[in-house]
Amino acid sequence: MQRLHLVFGGELVDPGKNVFRNVDDIHIVGMYPDYASAYDAWKAEAQRTVDDAHMRYYIAHIHRLRDEEAQTSPTEELG
């Protein structure tokens, strides 16, 4: 099974909260087929922006949004 991960980040309103200053400016680093490669991409971006306390990068576990064992996933029910 493929376990997709999305790496993204941007400038936060406050370094103590997870609220982006401008959602339109979120940097999508990319989609990765496993956690190890996503982690490497996240680490590179985090280190690149280490001097800016308002910049944060995250790894989203996309594979957790879909339950392959269920008839329909929660995201399919939205449509």
N, CA, C and O of each residue as an XYZ file, in Angstrom:
316
protein
N       0.837     -1.173      0.000
C       0.000      0.000      0.000
C       0.888      1.244      0.000
O       1.899      1.303      0.699
N       0.495      2.219     -0.786
C       1.226      3.485     -0.853
C       0.719      4.410      0.246
O      -0.489      4.541      0.448
N       1.640      5.049      0.952
C       1.289      5.957      2.045
C       1.742      7.359      1.677
O       2.865      7.763      1.977
N       0.849      8.097      1.021
C       1.182      9.435      0.536
C       1.296     10.441      1.672
O       0.546     10.398      2.648
N       2.261     11.352      1.516
C       2.482     12.426      2.485
C       2.652     13.736      1.732
O       3.337     13.784      0.710
N       2.034     14.792      2.230
C       2.134     16.126      1.643
C       2.979     16.997      2.554
O       2.754     17.034      3.764
N       3.951     17.699      1.983
C       4.779     18.635      2.739
C       4.387     20.043      2.302
O       4.392     20.358      1.112
N       4.050     20.883      3.272
C       3.636     22.256      2.974
C       4.016     23.158      4.139
O       4.339     22.682      5.227
N       3.975     24.456      3.901
C       4.295     25.394      4.973
C       4.071     26.818      4.548
O       3.649     27.104      3.427
N       4.364     27.703      5.472
C       4.202     29.117      5.195
C       4.370     29.941      6.452
O       4.766     29.440      7.504
N       4.060     31.210      6.315
C       4.216     32.148      7.420
C       3.004     32.085      8.352
O       1.858     32.143      7.907
N       3.279     31.965      9.643
C       2.220     31.922     10.647
C       1.938     33.317     11.205
O       2.817     34.179     11.213
N       0.718     33.528     11.667
C       0.345     34.783     12.325
C       1.136     34.936     13.613
O       1.643     36.015     13.922
N       1.234     33.843     14.358
C       1.912     33.822     15.655
C       2.681     32.507     15.735
O       2.103     31.450     15.482
N       3.967     32.543     16.079
C       4.748     31.300     16.135
C       4.211     30.267     17.120
O       4.572     29.093     17.033
N       3.366     30.674     18.040
C       2.810     29.753     19.012
C       1.514     29.099     18.578
O       0.943     28.300     19.320
N       1.041     29.430     17.380
C      -0.230     28.886     16.876
C      -0.032     28.361     15.465
O       0.931     28.728     14.790
N      -0.931     27.510     15.020
C      -0.865     26.935     13.669
C      -1.847     27.621     12.727
O      -2.649     26.957     12.070
N      -1.786     28.961     12.661
C      -2.675     29.736     11.801
C      -1.809     30.480     10.789
O      -0.944     31.271     11.164
N      -2.048     30.221      9.503
C      -1.264     30.866      8.462
C      -1.681     32.321      8.282
O      -2.861     32.662      8.368
N      -0.680     33.178      8.030
C      -0.938     34.595      7.809
C      -1.780     34.787      6.539
O      -2.732     35.566      6.537
N      -1.429     34.080      5.470
C      -2.159     34.205      4.213
C      -2.214     32.826      3.552
O      -1.197     32.316      3.082
N      -3.372     32.246      3.522
C      -3.541     30.892      2.972
C      -3.139     30.845      1.494
O      -2.668     29.814      1.015
N      -3.320     31.942      0.776
C      -2.938     31.970     -0.643
C      -1.431     31.845     -0.844
O      -0.981     31.494     -1.935
N      -0.654     32.126      0.189
C       0.803     32.069      0.091
C       1.408     30.779      0.653
O       2.625     30.691      0.815
N       0.580     29.788      0.950
C       1.105     28.519      1.461
C       1.994     27.884      0.388
O       1.618     27.789     -0.781
N       3.169     27.457      0.814
C       4.132     26.826     -0.082
C       3.897     25.318     -0.073
O       4.104     24.650      0.940
N       3.468     24.801     -1.202
C       3.298     23.351     -1.356
C       4.634     22.802     -1.843
O       5.020     23.019     -2.992
N       5.331     22.099     -0.976
C       6.639     21.545     -1.326
C       6.450     20.358     -2.254
O       7.137     20.248     -3.269
N       5.519     19.465     -1.916
C       5.248     18.330     -2.787
C       4.593     17.167     -2.082
O       4.417     17.161     -0.864
N       4.233     16.173     -2.894
C       3.623     14.942     -2.423
C       4.685     13.853     -2.508
O       5.424     13.773     -3.490
N       4.759     13.016     -1.478
C       5.811     12.003     -1.384
C       5.202     10.633     -1.104
O       4.188     10.532     -0.413
N       5.822      9.568     -1.642
C       5.247      8.225     -1.540
C       5.485      7.534     -0.196
O       4.929      6.465      0.058
N       6.313      8.141      0.669
C       6.577      7.529      1.967
C       7.028      8.611      2.944
O       7.395      9.718      2.549
N       6.991      8.266      4.220
C       7.328      9.236      5.259
C       8.787      9.671      5.195
O       9.093     10.842      5.422
N       9.684      8.751      4.890
C      11.117      9.075      4.874
C      11.434     10.167      3.856
O      12.167     11.106      4.167
N      10.898     10.058      2.661
C      11.173     11.090      1.652
C      10.457     12.390      1.992
O      10.981     13.469      1.719
N       9.260     12.305      2.589
C       8.557     13.514      3.035
C       9.344     14.204      4.142
O       9.454     15.430      4.167
N       9.883     13.418      5.045
C      10.678     13.970      6.140
C      11.907     14.699      5.607
O      12.239     15.785      6.084
N      12.582     14.114      4.624
C      13.748     14.759      4.036
C      13.384     16.102      3.411
O      14.120     17.076      3.566
N      12.248     16.163      2.703
C      11.796     17.415      2.086
C      11.413     18.429      3.165
O      11.756     19.607      3.065
N      10.704     17.971      4.190
C      10.320     18.857      5.302
C      11.567     19.431      5.975
O      11.641     20.632      6.231
N      12.536     18.576      6.256
C      13.747     19.012      6.944
C      14.505     20.057      6.127
O      15.004     21.036      6.683
N      14.594     19.855      4.819
C      15.282     20.814      3.954
C      14.605     22.184      4.006
O      15.286     23.205      4.099
N      13.278     22.214      3.947
C      12.551     23.488      4.003
C      12.642     24.115      5.386
O      12.815     25.327      5.508
N      12.528     23.305      6.421
C      12.610     23.820      7.794
C      13.989     24.421      8.050
O      14.097     25.478      8.674
N      15.027     23.769      7.583
C      16.381     24.296      7.771
C      16.616     25.554      6.936
O      17.337     26.456      7.363
N      16.018     25.617      5.761
C      16.160     26.784      4.883
C      15.545     28.024      5.522
O      16.018     29.138      5.295
N      14.500     27.841      6.315
C      13.771     28.967      6.911
C      13.983     29.073      8.418
O      13.202     29.732      9.104
N      15.021     28.437      8.938
C      15.241     28.350     10.385
C      15.361     29.719     11.063
O      15.031     29.846     12.242
N      15.818     30.726     10.352
C      16.008     32.047     10.957
C      14.719     32.861     11.043
O      14.713     33.938     11.640
N      13.642     32.371     10.465
C      12.353     33.077     10.506
C      11.410     32.322     11.434
O      10.882     31.270     11.073
N      11.202     32.859     12.623
C      10.387     32.184     13.639
C       8.929     32.002     13.209
O       8.230     31.148     13.755
N       8.467     32.787     12.248
C       7.076     32.699     11.803
C       6.850     31.662     10.694
O       5.708     31.377     10.336
N       7.923     31.107     10.158
C       7.780     30.120      9.088
C       7.714     28.712      9.688
O       8.519     28.355     10.548
N       6.749     27.924      9.224
C       6.607     26.543      9.681
C       6.276     25.651      8.495
O       5.544     26.038      7.585
N       6.824     24.467      8.530
C       6.517     23.449      7.531
C       5.951     22.225      8.239
O       6.310     21.930      9.379
N       5.070     21.525      7.555
C       4.352     20.397      8.135
C       4.357     19.217      7.170
O       4.538     19.375      5.963
N       4.154     18.036      7.735
C       3.939     16.823      6.946
C       2.509     16.362      7.222
O       2.152     16.070      8.363
N       1.701     16.300      6.176
C       0.324     15.806      6.291
C       0.291     14.360      5.815
O       0.782     14.045      4.731
N      -0.283     13.493      6.620
C      -0.386     12.069      6.297
C      -1.655     11.852      5.464
O      -2.711     11.510      5.995
N      -1.528     12.054      4.174
C      -2.673     11.976      3.272
C      -3.324     10.599      3.301
O      -4.543     10.487      3.173
N      -2.533      9.565      3.466
C      -3.069      8.198      3.477
C      -4.055      7.994      4.632
O      -4.891      7.094      4.569
N      -3.972      8.793      5.658
C      -4.892      8.646      6.799
C      -6.289      9.194      6.498
O      -7.233      8.927      7.242
N      -6.423      9.951      5.420
C      -7.721     10.498      5.039
C      -8.619      9.451      4.392
O      -9.832      9.634      4.287
N      -8.016      8.372      3.966
C      -8.777      7.343      3.261
C      -8.600      6.000      3.942
O      -7.479      5.526      4.125
N      -9.694      5.402      4.307
C      -9.681      4.074      4.909
C     -10.009      3.074      3.804
O     -11.158      2.967      3.376
N      -9.001      2.351      3.351
C      -9.181      1.415      2.237
C     -10.122      0.259      2.580
O     -10.650     -0.390      1.677
N     -10.337     -0.005      3.857
C     -11.192     -1.112      4.262
C     -12.683     -0.728      4.269
O     -13.545     -1.606      4.229
N     -12.982      0.554      4.319
C     -14.377      1.010      4.408
C     -15.014      1.068      3.015
O     -14.322      1.215      2.007
N     -16.348      0.949      2.982
C     -17.095      1.069      1.736
C     -16.826      2.427      1.097
O     -16.501      2.511     -0.087
N     -16.965      3.492      1.892
C     -16.670      4.852      1.434
C     -15.860      5.539      2.511
O     -16.013      5.257      3.699
N     -15.012      6.428      2.091
C     -14.196      7.173      3.047
C     -14.948      8.444      3.450
O     -15.863      8.858      2.738
N     -14.584      9.077      4.579
C     -15.234     10.319      4.997
C     -15.154     11.407      3.923
O     -16.079     12.211      3.808
N     -14.086     11.456      3.142
C     -13.982     12.478      2.112
C     -14.927     12.203      0.944
O     -15.426     13.147      0.333
N     -15.182     10.947      0.621
C     -16.129     10.630     -0.438
C     -17.546     10.986     -0.067
O     -18.359     11.301     -0.936
N     -17.853     10.939      1.215
C     -19.201     11.267      1.679
C     -19.516     12.747      1.535
O     -20.685     13.130      1.526
N     -18.493     13.583      1.423
C     -18.709     15.020      1.281
C     -19.293     15.376     -0.064
O     -20.022     16.361     -0.173
N     -18.991     14.596     -1.104
C     -19.436     14.881     -2.472
C     -20.834     14.477     -2.642
O     -21.394     14.635     -3.727
